[in-house]
Amino acid sequence: MSPTDLLSTVEIETTRNPAFTVIWLHGLGADGNDFVPIINELTSSSQKGIRFIFPHAPMRPVTVNNGYVMRAWYDIYGAGAKMDSREDETGIRDAQRAIDALINHEIQRGTAAHNIVLAGFSQGGAIALQTGLRQKNRLAGIIALSCYLPLANYLAVEAHANNTAIPILMAHGAYDPIVPISLATASRDYLLQANYTVEWHEYPMEHTVCMQEINDIDSWLQRVLT
């Protein structure tokens, strides 16, 4: 994929010539602007000098929303999915390739792979896990918010050895009606059983982000961006 084929993005740098990059993926129906305001809340980690990249997912019809066309990383066939339920494998893998291209572009721009974090909320978090665990370059970490592990049955054979020790931050709302917390804890347990390092946080909220969660993300970024 050439630079002209890259996803359209919103890009913000907290300092000149930042050494670190956070690629942050939005949820279903949102766009790259959705998480831009979080930069001002990450008061400690942003001082390190980070290039935040917020890509826009492609427009596509989403089955669970009666085929309505919206920004989505992949299609969703039904509500209340389980880890082993029917998934849009083609869409998930297409999204993975698109994020891989953004990672490669950052490396070409001079950011070391081990200074790149993949982050995402809901669908975006699922793609952050899908991509980061299979990425050939060793990354700094993965932030997976209010999401689950997609294509879990393929992970054992597709995971890349360079990211078996990648730090993973998972966070979820206890009252999430969109992505049930049971799906997230099952994903967490699957990763733990596969010997990944997962830091887990749970909050008394629905399918959203709270201030305590942002503070925990800030602290985690402080630790992994070194």
Secondary structure, DSSP 4 states (H G I P E B T S, - for coil): --GGGSPPEEEEESSSS-SEEEEEE--TT--GGGGGGGGGG-TTGGGG-EEEEEEPPPEEEEGGGTTEEEE-SS----SS--TTS---HHHHHHHHHHHHHHHHHHHHTT--GGGEEEEEETHHHHHHHHHHTT-SSPPSEEEEES---TTGGGHHHH--GGGTT-EEEEEEETT-SSS-HHHHHHHHHHHHHTT-EEEEEEES-SSS--HHHHHHHHHHHHHH--
